[in-house]
Amino acid sequence: MKSFDAFKRTLSPESLKEVYNQAKEEVPVTELEGSEAFSIALAQQMAVDLVEMYHLWLKEDEK
């Protein structure tokens, strides 16, 4: 079974930058960039995106 630590090792600075950029696009326009609300929304979206990536990575073995 794959471990979370193994998943973390697959993340490069470039892939994390992609997650950041994707999350930034998904944050509601109502939040002003640089505000605390924007930072919280961005962190939440990045967490969701990383969990989704982790689940996809786990399913790779099942194929």
N, C-alpha and C positions, 0 to 999 in steps of 0.2 A: 504494500500500500504506500502511496505517495505521502510524504510529510509536508507540512507547511514550510518548513525550513528549505526543503528542496525547491518549492515554488519560489520562495524569496530569492534563491540563487539564480533563478531564470530571469529576474527583473534587472534590466540594465538601466543606466541613467537615461538612455534614449527612450526606452519603453515607459519609464516613469514620467518623462517629459510629455510623451503622448497621452498618458492618462491624465496628467495635469491639464493639457490643452483641451482634451475632450471634455473633461469636467467643467472647465471654465466656460465652454460653449453651452453647456447644459444648465448652468446656473441662471435662474430667472433674471430677466432684464431689469426687474424692479429693484434688485440689489445694486447699490453703488459700489463699483470696484474700489477696494481699499478700505471699505467699511467693515466693522466687526461682523455684521450680518452677512456680508459677501464672503468673508473668510470662513465663517461657520458653514454656509451653504456649499462653498467649494470643498471644504474638508469632508462634509457629508457625502457629496457626490463622488469624490475621489474614493471614499471608502466603499461605496456601492459598486463603483466600476471595478475596483480591485477584487472585491468578493466575486463579482461576475467572472472576471478573468480567472480567478482561482477555481471556480466551479467548472469552467470550460477546460482548464488544464487538467483537473481531476478526471474528467470524462474522456480525455484523449486515450487513456489506456483501455477504455471500454470498447473502442472502435476496432 
